[in-house]
Amino acid sequence: MELIDVLDENGNPTGRVEDRKTIHREGLLHAHVGVWIMNKNGDLLFQKRAATKQSNPNRWSRTGGHADSGETPLQAVQRETEEEIGVNIPLDNFELIDISKFEKISDETKKIVRDITYSYFSIVDYKLEDYTMQEEEVSDLKYVSIEDMIKAKDNNDKSYTFAKWDRSKFDNIVGILEAKREKLLKL
């Protein structure tokens, strides 16, 4: 059973710990993590969520998930990366690039999602064959250019989870990723 810390409005643990179903049924604030993984060519890794996933099945997304009880967001993003795609990225290779609060009732599952999302960035030197997918979570992997990501958003391509994002949030993340790519490719 996945146990998750309930957070206060400032992102601090309240001392209350609940299972994932209770967290979503009651709309309790909790930590969620995600990582934008960029290869040395400046492309971003996307994973296709397994068909059996309750939320966003068969959609392309970045790697991420919930922070378990007692974990820091940084520890959680490292664990999720290792579990879902089979690589152990060192903690100091994750850079926190955004923290945002998210509140929504899922159209698909009707569960209440209230989280603080910690978005990280990491540069890796992995090819697709270097990853090992966790079949319960991931059905495919691919690298995508930032330009193709923008086209997918502009075309409202619902095969990507970011198609549902608010445009200002999307543009903010894209701006950060473009700056990271520019710096990487100048090296």
N, C-alpha and C positions, 0 to 999 in steps of 0.2 A: 504494500500500500504506500502510495506516494504522500508523504506528509510535508506540508508547506506552512511557513510562518505567515501569520496575519500581520499586516503592516498598518501603522497609523498614517495619517495624511501626509506626513513628512518623510515616509519611507522607513521609519524605525520599527523594529519588531515590537509587537504589543505583549508578547509572552504567550499569546494564544497560538496553538498549532492545530491545523485541521487537515483532513484528507482533501484531495483534489476535488472530489464531487461536492463536498460541503462548501469549499471555497467558491465554486462557481454557482452552486444553487443559491447561496446566500449573498453572492456578490461581494465577497470580502476582498479587500485590497491586498495584493501580494506582488512578489517580484517575478518578473519575466526577463529573460536575457536573449539576445540574438547577436550574431557576429557576421559582419561583412568580410568574407575571406577573399583577398585579391591575390592573384598569381603575379609572377614577375613580368608578365605581358600587360598587366593592368586590367585583366578581365576578372569578373566576380563569379564565385562558386554559388550555384543554386542547387538545391536538392529537391527532388520531387517527393512530396509527402505520400506515404503509402495509401493505397485505396481503402484500407481498414481504419484510417485515422478518423476520429469523430469530427474534428475541426479541419477544414480545408483539405479534404482528401484529394489526391491526384493533382495538387497544385504545387507550383514551383515556389520555393521560399528560401530564405537564408537559414542557416543552422541556428537552432536555439531551443528554448523551452523554459520550464519553471525552475526557479531556485528551490532546492530542497530545504527543509527545516535545518537551520544551523549553518547553511552555506552563505558565503558572501556572493554577490552577483559575479564577481570575477572567478571564483571557484566554480560556480554553476556553469558559466559559459565554457570553461575548460572541460568540465565533465561532460556537458552536452555534446561538445565537439568530438570528444573521444568516443562517447557512446554511439552517436549517430553516424559519424563518417570515419571513425577508426584512426584518427590521428591525434597525437598528444602534442598540442601546441603549448610551448612554455608560457607560464603566466605573464612574464614580462614582454611577450609578443602580442598581447591584447592591449589595445588602446581604447579607453572609453571615449566615445565621440558624441553620445547623446543620451539624455535621460528624459523620458516623457511619460506622462500619466495617460492612461487609456481607459475609457469606459464605454461599454457597448453591450447590447443584448444581441447575441449571435442570431443571424437570420436562419442559419441552418439547424442549430441545436437548441436554440432558445435559452441557452445558459447565459448567465450574467458574467461578463468579463470586466473586471476592474483590476488593473495592474499598473505597476510602475515598470516601464520597460527600459532596461539598460542595454544600449546598443554599443557594441564593440567593433573594432576594426583590426584586422591582422593581415600581414603580407606573408605568403608562403611560397615555397618552391616545389609544390606538389603537382604532379600530373594526375589526370582522372584515375589512372590505374593504381595510383598510390593510396587511394582511399578504400576503406572497407565499409560498405553500407550495412547499417542495422536494418534488416528486412522488415521488422515490425514498424519502423519509423520512416524508412527511405526506400523508394523504388528506383531512383535514377539520379544521376549527377551530371551537371554540365557547367561549363564556363560561359559567361555571357558578357558582352561588352556593355559599358555604361550606355552607349548610344542605342543598343538594342533594348536595353531596359527602359529607356525613355520612350522608344517607339511603342513598346508593349503597354506602357502606361497611357500614352496618347491614344492608342487604339482600344483602350479599356479591355485588354486581353485578360480575361478572367482565369486563365491558366496560371497566372502569377498572383500570389497573395497581396502584393503591393498595389494591385489594380483597385483595391477597395480603400486604400489609404487616402486621407485628405491630401489635396494637391500641395498645400504649403509644407506639410510634413515630408512628402515625397521629394519636393524640390530642395528642401533643406538637406536631406540625406544625400541626394544626388550631388549637390554642391560640395559637400564634405568629401564624397568619394572622388569627384573630379579633381579636387585639390590634392588628395592623396595620390591619385594616379599620376598627376602632373609631376609631383615631387619624386615619385618612384622612377618614372621614365627619364628624368633628368640626370639620375645617378649614373 
